[in-house]
Amino acid sequence: MADLIFLTPVFHEKIWGGRRLATEFGFDIPDGPVGECWAIGAHPHGDCTVEGGEFAGKRLSELWDENPELFGNVGGDRFPLLVKILDAHDDLSVQIHPNDEYAAEHENGSLGKRECWYVLDCDPGATIIVGQNAKSPEEFRELVDKGAWDQLLNEMPIHKGDFFQIDAGTVHAIKHGTLILETQQSSDVTYRLYDYDRLQDDGTKRELHIDKSCDVVDYRVTALTSGQVELEFNPDGVAVLESNKDYTVALVEVDGPVAIPQDAPYLCATVIDGTGSANGHEVAKGASFIVPATVEALSLDGAMRLIMSHQ
Protein backbone atom coordinates (compact mmCIF):
# COMPACT_ATOMS: atom_id res chain seq x y z
CA MET A 1 0.00 0.00 0.00
CA ALA A 2 1.34 3.42 -0.93
CA ASP A 3 2.32 5.48 2.10
CA LEU A 4 4.14 8.60 3.15
CA ILE A 5 7.95 8.45 3.39
CA PHE A 6 9.17 9.74 6.76
CA LEU A 7 12.82 10.73 7.08
CA THR A 8 15.42 10.88 9.84
CA PRO A 9 17.25 14.22 9.62
CA VAL A 10 20.99 14.86 9.48
CA PHE A 11 22.50 17.50 11.79
CA HIS A 12 25.51 19.73 11.21
CA GLU A 13 27.53 21.55 13.83
CA LYS A 14 28.26 25.16 12.90
CA ILE A 15 30.30 27.92 14.53
CA TRP A 16 27.13 30.04 14.52
CA GLY A 17 24.71 27.34 15.72
CA GLY A 18 22.81 26.93 18.98
CA ARG A 19 20.55 24.45 20.79
CA ARG A 20 17.06 25.43 19.62
CA LEU A 21 16.77 22.43 17.32
CA ALA A 22 16.58 20.41 20.55
CA THR A 23 14.67 22.79 22.79
CA GLU A 24 12.02 23.85 20.27
CA PHE A 25 11.76 20.85 17.92
CA GLY A 26 12.71 18.01 20.26
CA PHE A 27 15.49 16.72 18.03
CA ASP A 28 18.23 14.58 19.56
CA ILE A 29 21.18 16.64 18.38
CA PRO A 30 24.93 16.32 18.98
CA ASP A 31 26.65 18.32 21.70
CA GLY A 32 27.92 21.78 20.87
CA PRO A 33 26.63 24.48 18.53
CA VAL A 34 24.32 22.77 16.01
CA GLY A 35 23.21 25.08 13.25
CA GLU A 36 21.56 22.93 10.60
CA CYS A 37 18.95 20.19 10.45
CA TRP A 38 18.89 18.68 6.96
CA ALA A 39 15.30 17.52 7.18
CA ILE A 40 14.75 16.31 3.60
CA GLY A 41 17.74 15.75 1.37
CA ALA A 42 19.87 13.28 -0.54
CA HIS A 43 23.05 15.32 -0.83
CA PRO A 44 26.35 13.46 -0.17
CA HIS A 45 26.95 15.79 2.80
CA GLY A 46 23.61 14.81 4.34
CA ASP A 47 21.66 11.89 2.90
CA CYS A 48 18.50 11.34 4.98
CA THR A 49 17.41 7.84 6.01
CA VAL A 50 13.86 6.52 5.63
CA GLU A 51 12.19 5.94 8.98
CA GLY A 52 9.78 3.00 9.08
CA GLY A 53 7.60 1.51 6.38
CA GLU A 54 8.49 -0.51 3.31
CA PHE A 55 11.73 1.37 2.65
CA ALA A 56 12.99 1.66 6.24
CA GLY A 57 16.76 2.11 6.46
CA LYS A 58 17.24 3.16 2.86
CA ARG A 59 18.91 6.45 2.01
CA LEU A 60 16.84 8.96 0.10
CA SER A 61 19.46 8.90 -2.67
CA GLU A 62 18.90 5.14 -3.01
CA LEU A 63 15.13 5.61 -3.31
CA TRP A 64 15.65 8.26 -5.98
CA ASP A 65 17.89 5.92 -8.01
CA GLU A 66 16.04 2.64 -7.44
CA ASN A 67 12.37 3.67 -7.24
CA PRO A 68 11.79 6.54 -9.70
CA GLU A 69 8.05 5.81 -9.73
CA LEU A 70 7.86 7.27 -6.21
CA PHE A 71 8.94 10.62 -7.65
CA GLY A 72 6.74 10.62 -10.74
CA ASN A 73 9.57 9.39 -13.00
CA VAL A 74 10.73 12.99 -13.41
CA GLY A 75 14.29 11.96 -14.24
CA GLY A 76 17.54 13.58 -13.18
CA ASP A 77 20.75 12.26 -11.67
CA ARG A 78 20.01 13.44 -8.10
CA PHE A 79 17.15 14.32 -5.78
CA PRO A 80 16.88 18.03 -6.63
CA LEU A 81 15.69 19.63 -3.38
CA LEU A 82 17.12 20.15 0.09
CA VAL A 83 15.00 21.28 3.05
CA LYS A 84 16.77 22.58 6.15
CA ILE A 85 15.90 24.09 9.51
CA LEU A 86 18.55 26.63 10.57
CA ASP A 87 19.23 27.82 14.12
CA ALA A 88 21.30 30.99 13.93
CA HIS A 89 22.46 31.63 17.50
CA ASP A 90 25.20 33.82 16.01
CA ASP A 91 25.57 35.56 12.64
CA LEU A 92 26.15 33.41 9.58
CA SER A 93 28.86 34.53 7.20
CA VAL A 94 27.97 36.92 4.41
CA GLN A 95 27.81 34.69 1.36
CA ILE A 96 26.68 34.21 -2.19
CA HIS A 97 25.87 31.22 -4.39
CA PRO A 98 26.63 30.62 -8.08
CA ASN A 99 24.10 29.71 -10.74
CA ASP A 100 23.98 26.25 -12.33
CA GLU A 101 26.28 27.16 -15.22
CA TYR A 102 29.05 28.64 -13.07
CA ALA A 103 28.85 25.81 -10.52
CA ALA A 104 28.98 23.13 -13.23
CA GLU A 105 32.16 24.66 -14.63
CA HIS A 106 33.95 25.59 -11.40
CA GLU A 107 32.59 23.14 -8.80
CA ASN A 108 32.97 19.68 -10.36
CA GLY A 109 29.55 19.54 -11.99
CA SER A 110 27.60 20.67 -8.92
CA LEU A 111 24.27 22.40 -9.16
CA GLY A 112 24.14 26.10 -8.42
CA LYS A 113 22.10 27.22 -5.48
CA ARG A 114 18.78 29.02 -5.46
CA GLU A 115 17.11 29.06 -2.05
CA CYS A 116 14.32 30.64 -0.03
CA TRP A 117 13.78 31.35 3.65
CA TYR A 118 10.67 31.26 5.80
CA VAL A 119 11.26 32.92 9.19
CA LEU A 120 9.99 30.50 11.84
CA ASP A 121 10.94 32.76 14.73
CA CYS A 122 13.31 35.59 15.58
CA ASP A 123 14.40 37.70 18.51
CA PRO A 124 13.03 41.23 18.90
CA GLY A 125 15.08 43.57 16.74
CA ALA A 126 16.51 40.76 14.59
CA THR A 127 17.82 41.67 11.15
CA ILE A 128 18.84 39.90 7.96
CA ILE A 129 21.06 40.72 4.97
CA VAL A 130 19.59 40.30 1.49
CA GLY A 131 21.21 42.14 -1.41
CA GLN A 132 23.97 44.69 -1.79
CA ASN A 133 24.26 48.29 -2.92
CA ALA A 134 27.13 48.33 -5.45
CA LYS A 135 26.17 49.10 -9.05
CA SER A 136 29.19 47.61 -10.80
CA PRO A 137 31.89 44.96 -10.32
CA GLU A 138 34.46 47.71 -9.78
CA GLU A 139 32.45 49.39 -7.03
CA PHE A 140 31.70 46.03 -5.40
CA ARG A 141 35.37 45.02 -5.30
CA GLU A 142 36.40 48.44 -4.00
CA LEU A 143 33.94 48.27 -1.09
CA VAL A 144 34.97 44.68 -0.28
CA ASP A 145 38.68 45.57 -0.27
CA LYS A 146 38.01 48.57 1.99
CA GLY A 147 35.89 46.47 4.36
CA ALA A 148 33.05 48.98 3.94
CA TRP A 149 30.42 46.40 4.87
CA ASP A 150 27.86 48.87 6.26
CA GLN A 151 27.95 50.70 2.94
CA LEU A 152 27.87 47.56 0.78
CA LEU A 153 25.36 45.28 2.49
CA ASN A 154 21.57 45.67 2.49
CA GLU A 155 20.39 44.87 6.03
CA MET A 156 16.77 45.05 7.19
CA PRO A 157 14.60 44.09 10.18
CA ILE A 158 12.71 40.79 10.11
CA HIS A 159 9.65 39.32 11.79
CA LYS A 160 8.17 35.86 12.29
CA GLY A 161 6.43 34.80 9.07
CA ASP A 162 8.64 36.82 6.73
CA PHE A 163 9.71 35.13 3.49
CA PHE A 164 12.74 35.77 1.28
CA GLN A 165 13.58 34.37 -2.16
CA ILE A 166 17.38 34.20 -2.59
CA ASP A 167 18.34 33.71 -6.23
CA ALA A 168 21.87 32.79 -7.30
CA GLY A 169 24.04 35.90 -7.34
CA THR A 170 22.33 37.52 -4.33
CA VAL A 171 24.54 38.51 -1.40
CA HIS A 172 22.88 37.32 1.83
CA ALA A 173 23.35 36.43 5.50
CA ILE A 174 21.10 35.16 8.26
CA LYS A 175 21.81 37.04 11.48
CA HIS A 176 21.76 35.93 15.12
CA GLY A 177 18.55 35.11 16.96
CA THR A 178 16.76 33.62 13.97
CA LEU A 179 15.12 30.28 13.17
CA ILE A 180 14.64 29.67 9.43
CA LEU A 181 13.17 26.95 7.25
CA GLU A 182 15.19 26.91 4.05
CA THR A 183 14.17 25.25 0.79
CA GLN A 184 16.91 25.09 -1.83
CA GLN A 185 18.42 23.28 -4.75
CA SER A 186 20.40 20.25 -3.62
CA SER A 187 23.77 21.95 -3.54
CA ASP A 188 26.32 22.75 -0.85
CA VAL A 189 28.26 25.32 -2.88
CA THR A 190 28.68 28.51 -0.88
CA TYR A 191 31.12 31.37 -1.47
CA ARG A 192 31.96 33.10 1.80
CA LEU A 193 32.46 36.84 1.30
CA TYR A 194 32.87 38.03 4.91
CA ASP A 195 32.99 36.18 8.24
CA TYR A 196 33.37 39.00 10.79
CA ASP A 197 37.06 38.09 11.31
CA ARG A 198 36.02 35.46 13.87
CA LEU A 199 38.15 32.48 14.83
CA GLN A 200 37.34 28.79 14.86
CA ASP A 201 38.11 26.55 17.85
CA ASP A 202 41.59 25.91 16.44
CA GLY A 203 42.33 29.64 16.28
CA THR A 204 42.13 29.94 12.50
CA LYS A 205 39.73 31.97 10.37
CA ARG A 206 37.36 30.23 7.97
CA GLU A 207 38.29 30.40 4.29
CA LEU A 208 36.92 33.29 2.25
CA HIS A 209 36.11 33.13 -1.48
CA ILE A 210 36.46 36.76 -2.53
CA ASP A 211 37.29 36.25 -6.22
CA LYS A 212 34.52 33.73 -6.84
CA SER A 213 32.07 35.91 -4.92
CA CYS A 214 32.93 38.85 -7.16
CA ASP A 215 32.51 36.63 -10.23
CA VAL A 216 28.93 35.60 -9.46
CA VAL A 217 27.25 38.74 -8.06
CA ASP A 218 24.10 39.62 -9.99
CA TYR A 219 23.96 43.41 -10.11
CA ARG A 220 20.41 43.30 -11.50
CA VAL A 221 19.04 42.17 -8.11
CA THR A 222 17.03 44.93 -6.46
CA ALA A 223 17.78 45.27 -2.74
CA LEU A 224 14.69 44.41 -0.68
CA THR A 225 13.27 46.51 2.14
CA SER A 226 11.00 43.90 3.75
CA GLY A 227 10.21 40.18 3.83
CA GLN A 228 6.52 40.62 4.52
CA VAL A 229 4.23 38.69 2.18
CA GLU A 230 0.52 38.83 1.46
CA LEU A 231 -0.81 35.30 1.71
CA GLU A 232 -3.67 34.07 -0.46
CA PHE A 233 -4.93 30.71 0.80
CA ASN A 234 -6.92 28.38 -1.44
CA PRO A 235 -9.87 26.37 0.00
CA ASP A 236 -7.44 23.64 1.13
CA GLY A 237 -5.47 26.11 3.27
CA VAL A 238 -2.50 26.30 0.87
CA ALA A 239 -0.76 29.62 0.08
CA VAL A 240 2.04 29.59 -2.51
CA LEU A 241 5.09 31.55 -1.31
CA GLU A 242 7.33 31.10 -4.36
CA SER A 243 7.28 29.27 -7.67
CA ASN A 244 10.20 29.13 -10.12
CA LYS A 245 11.88 26.61 -12.41
CA ASP A 246 13.61 24.84 -9.51
CA TYR A 247 10.85 24.61 -6.89
CA THR A 248 7.44 25.67 -5.67
CA VAL A 249 7.10 26.40 -1.95
CA ALA A 250 3.85 26.84 -0.02
CA LEU A 251 2.60 27.46 3.50
CA VAL A 252 -0.21 25.15 4.63
CA GLU A 253 -2.52 25.98 7.53
CA VAL A 254 -4.53 23.08 8.94
CA ASP A 255 -7.52 23.55 11.23
CA GLY A 256 -9.50 20.35 10.98
CA PRO A 257 -9.61 17.70 8.25
CA VAL A 258 -8.51 18.56 4.73
CA ALA A 259 -7.38 16.49 1.73
CA ILE A 260 -4.76 18.09 -0.54
CA PRO A 261 -4.63 16.50 -4.02
CA GLN A 262 -1.28 15.13 -5.14
CA ASP A 263 -0.87 17.22 -8.29
CA ALA A 264 2.96 17.30 -8.29
CA PRO A 265 5.42 14.47 -9.00
CA TYR A 266 5.96 14.36 -5.21
CA LEU A 267 5.65 16.69 -2.22
CA CYS A 268 8.13 17.50 0.54
CA ALA A 269 6.51 18.53 3.82
CA THR A 270 7.76 19.73 7.21
CA VAL A 271 5.51 20.50 10.18
CA ILE A 272 6.62 23.90 11.53
CA ASP A 273 4.04 24.32 14.29
CA GLY A 274 1.32 22.38 16.06
CA THR A 275 0.28 18.73 15.98
CA GLY A 276 -2.06 16.58 13.95
CA SER A 277 -2.10 13.70 11.53
CA ALA A 278 -0.96 13.08 7.96
CA ASN A 279 -2.58 10.14 6.15
CA GLY A 280 -3.26 8.57 9.54
CA HIS A 281 0.23 9.11 10.98
CA GLU A 282 0.54 11.29 14.07
CA VAL A 283 2.86 14.22 13.35
CA ALA A 284 4.22 17.12 15.38
CA LYS A 285 6.50 20.13 14.98
CA GLY A 286 9.72 19.06 13.23
CA ALA A 287 8.32 15.99 11.43
CA SER A 288 9.36 15.81 7.77
CA PHE A 289 8.09 13.48 5.09
CA ILE A 290 7.67 13.00 1.36
CA VAL A 291 4.31 12.41 -0.28
CA PRO A 292 5.27 10.13 -3.20
CA ALA A 293 3.58 10.09 -6.58
CA THR A 294 1.96 6.79 -5.62
CA VAL A 295 -0.18 8.55 -2.97
CA GLU A 296 -3.24 10.24 -4.48
CA ALA A 297 -3.83 12.83 -1.75
CA LEU A 298 -2.38 14.16 1.48
CA SER A 299 -5.05 13.91 4.18
CA LEU A 300 -4.30 16.27 7.06
CA ASP A 301 -6.10 16.84 10.35
CA GLY A 302 -5.41 18.72 13.56
CA ALA A 303 -4.15 22.22 14.25
CA MET A 304 -0.80 22.78 12.57
CA ARG A 305 1.18 24.59 9.92
CA LEU A 306 3.48 23.02 7.33
CA ILE A 307 5.87 24.16 4.65
CA MET A 308 5.51 22.07 1.48
CA SER A 309 7.62 22.09 -1.66
CA HIS A 310 8.01 20.28 -4.96
CA GLN A 311 9.77 20.57 -8.30
C-alpha positions in Angstrom: 0.0 0.0 0.0 1.3 3.4 -0.9 2.3 5.5 2.1 4.1 8.6 3.1 7.9 8.5 3.4 9.2 9.7 6.8 12.8 10.7 7.1 15.4 10.9 9.8 17.2 14.2 9.6 21.0 14.9 9.5 22.5 17.5 11.8 25.5 19.7 11.2 27.5 21.5 13.8 28.3 25.2 12.9 30.3 27.9 14.5 27.1 30.0 14.5 24.7 27.3 15.7 22.8 26.9 19.0 20.6 24.4 20.8 17.1 25.4 19.6 16.8 22.4 17.3 16.6 20.4 20.5 14.7 22.8 22.8 12.0 23.8 20.3 11.8 20.8 17.9 12.7 18.0 20.3 15.5 16.7 18.0 18.2 14.6 19.6 21.2 16.6 18.4 24.9 16.3 19.0 26.6 18.3 21.7 27.9 21.8 20.9 26.6 24.5 18.5 24.3 22.8 16.0 23.2 25.1 13.2 21.6 22.9 10.6 19.0 20.2 10.4 18.9 18.7 7.0 15.3 17.5 7.2 14.7 16.3 3.6 17.7 15.8 1.4 19.9 13.3 -0.5 23.0 15.3 -0.8 26.3 13.5 -0.2 27.0 15.8 2.8 23.6 14.8 4.3 21.7 11.9 2.9 18.5 11.3 5.0 17.4 7.8 6.0 13.9 6.5 5.6 12.2 5.9 9.0 9.8 3.0 9.1 7.6 1.5 6.4 8.5 -0.5 3.3 11.7 1.4 2.7 13.0 1.7 6.2 16.8 2.1 6.5 17.2 3.2 2.9 18.9 6.4 2.0 16.8 9.0 0.1 19.5 8.9 -2.7 18.9 5.1 -3.0 15.1 5.6 -3.3 15.7 8.3 -6.0 17.9 5.9 -8.0 16.0 2.6 -7.4 12.4 3.7 -7.2 11.8 6.5 -9.7 8.1 5.8 -9.7 7.9 7.3 -6.2 8.9 10.6 -7.7 6.7 10.6 -10.7 9.6 9.4 -13.0 10.7 13.0 -13.4 14.3 12.0 -14.2 17.5 13.6 -13.2 20.8 12.3 -11.7 20.0 13.4 -8.1 17.1 14.3 -5.8 16.9 18.0 -6.6 15.7 19.6 -3.4 17.1 20.1 0.1 15.0 21.3 3.0 16.8 22.6 6.1 15.9 24.1 9.5 18.5 26.6 10.6 19.2 27.8 14.1 21.3 31.0 13.9 22.5 31.6 17.5 25.2 33.8 16.0 25.6 35.6 12.6 26.2 33.4 9.6 28.9 34.5 7.2 28.0 36.9 4.4 27.8 34.7 1.4 26.7 34.2 -2.2 25.9 31.2 -4.4 26.6 30.6 -8.1 24.1 29.7 -10.7 24.0 26.3 -12.3 26.3 27.2 -15.2 29.1 28.6 -13.1 28.9 25.8 -10.5 29.0 23.1 -13.2 32.2 24.7 -14.6 34.0 25.6 -11.4 32.6 23.1 -8.8 33.0 19.7 -10.4 29.6 19.5 -12.0 27.6 20.7 -8.9 24.3 22.4 -9.2 24.1 26.1 -8.4 22.1 27.2 -5.5 18.8 29.0 -5.5 17.1 29.1 -2.1 14.3 30.6 0.0 13.8 31.4 3.7 10.7 31.3 5.8 11.3 32.9 9.2 10.0 30.5 11.8 10.9 32.8 14.7 13.3 35.6 15.6 14.4 37.7 18.5 13.0 41.2 18.9 15.1 43.6 16.7 16.5 40.8 14.6 17.8 41.7 11.1 18.8 39.9 8.0 21.1 40.7 5.0 19.6 40.3 1.5 21.2 42.1 -1.4 24.0 44.7 -1.8 24.3 48.3 -2.9 27.1 48.3 -5.5 26.2 49.1 -9.1 29.2 47.6 -10.8 31.9 45.0 -10.3 34.5 47.7 -9.8 32.5 49.4 -7.0 31.7 46.0 -5.4 35.4 45.0 -5.3 36.4 48.4 -4.0 33.9 48.3 -1.1 35.0 44.7 -0.3 38.7 45.6 -0.3 38.0 48.6 2.0 35.9 46.5 4.4 33.0 49.0 3.9 30.4 46.4 4.9 27.9 48.9 6.3 28.0 50.7 2.9 27.9 47.6 0.8 25.4 45.3 2.5 21.6 45.7 2.5 20.4 44.9 6.0 16.8 45.0 7.2 14.6 44.1 10.2 12.7 40.8 10.1 9.7 39.3 11.8 8.2 35.9 12.3 6.4 34.8 9.1 8.6 36.8 6.7 9.7 35.1 3.5 12.7 35.8 1.3 13.6 34.4 -2.2 17.4 34.2 -2.6 18.3 33.7 -6.2 21.9 32.8 -7.3 24.0 35.9 -7.3 22.3 37.5 -4.3 24.5 38.5 -1.4 22.9 37.3 1.8 23.4 36.4 5.5 21.1 35.2 8.3 21.8 37.0 11.5 21.8 35.9 15.1 18.6 35.1 17.0 16.8 33.6 14.0 15.1 30.3 13.2 14.6 29.7 9.4 13.2 27.0 7.3 15.2 26.9 4.1 14.2 25.3 0.8 16.9 25.1 -1.8 18.4 23.3 -4.7 20.4 20.2 -3.6 23.8 22.0 -3.5 26.3 22.7 -0.9 28.3 25.3 -2.9 28.7 28.5 -0.9 31.1 31.4 -1.5 32.0 33.1 1.8 32.5 36.8 1.3 32.9 38.0 4.9 33.0 36.2 8.2 33.4 39.0 10.8 37.1 38.1 11.3 36.0 35.5 13.9 38.2 32.5 14.8 37.3 28.8 14.9 38.1 26.6 17.8 41.6 25.9 16.4 42.3 29.6 16.3 42.1 29.9 12.5 39.7 32.0 10.4 37.4 30.2 8.0 38.3 30.4 4.3 36.9 33.3 2.3 36.1 33.1 -1.5 36.5 36.8 -2.5 37.3 36.2 -6.2 34.5 33.7 -6.8 32.1 35.9 -4.9 32.9 38.8 -7.2 32.5 36.6 -10.2 28.9 35.6 -9.5 27.3 38.7 -8.1 24.1 39.6 -10.0 24.0 43.4 -10.1 20.4 43.3 -11.5 19.0 42.2 -8.1 17.0 44.9 -6.5 17.8 45.3 -2.7 14.7 44.4 -0.7 13.3 46.5 2.1 11.0 43.9 3.8 10.2 40.2 3.8 6.5 40.6 4.5 4.2 38.7 2.2 0.5 38.8 1.5 -0.8 35.3 1.7 -3.7 34.1 -0.5 -4.9 30.7 0.8 -6.9 28.4 -1.4 -9.9 26.4 0.0 -7.4 23.6 1.1 -5.5 26.1 3.3 -2.5 26.3 0.9 -0.8 29.6 0.1 2.0 29.6 -2.5 5.1 31.5 -1.3 7.3 31.1 -4.4 7.3 29.3 -7.7 10.2 29.1 -10.1 11.9 26.6 -12.4 13.6 24.8 -9.5 10.8 24.6 -6.9 7.4 25.7 -5.7 7.1 26.4 -1.9 3.8 26.8 0.0 2.6 27.5 3.5 -0.2 25.1 4.6 -2.5 26.0 7.5 -4.5 23.1 8.9 -7.5 23.5 11.2 -9.5 20.4 11.0 -9.6 17.7 8.3 -8.5 18.6 4.7 -7.4 16.5 1.7 -4.8 18.1 -0.5 -4.6 16.5 -4.0 -1.3 15.1 -5.1 -0.9 17.2 -8.3 3.0 17.3 -8.3 5.4 14.5 -9.0 6.0 14.4 -5.2 5.6 16.7 -2.2 8.1 17.5 0.5 6.5 18.5 3.8 7.8 19.7 7.2 5.5 20.5 10.2 6.6 23.9 11.5 4.0 24.3 14.3 1.3 22.4 16.1 0.3 18.7 16.0 -2.1 16.6 14.0 -2.1 13.7 11.5 -1.0 13.1 8.0 -2.6 10.1 6.2 -3.3 8.6 9.5 0.2 9.1 11.0 0.5 11.3 14.1 2.9 14.2 13.4 4.2 17.1 15.4 6.5 20.1 15.0 9.7 19.1 13.2 8.3 16.0 11.4 9.4 15.8 7.8 8.1 13.5 5.1 7.7 13.0 1.4 4.3 12.4 -0.3 5.3 10.1 -3.2 3.6 10.1 -6.6 2.0 6.8 -5.6 -0.2 8.6 -3.0 -3.2 10.2 -4.5 -3.8 12.8 -1.7 -2.4 14.2 1.5 -5.1 13.9 4.2 -4.3 16.3 7.1 -6.1 16.8 10.3 -5.4 18.7 13.6 -4.1 22.2 14.2 -0.8 22.8 12.6 1.2 24.6 9.9 3.5 23.0 7.3 5.9 24.2 4.7 5.5 22.1 1.5 7.6 22.1 -1.7 8.0 20.3 -5.0 9.8 20.6 -8.3 
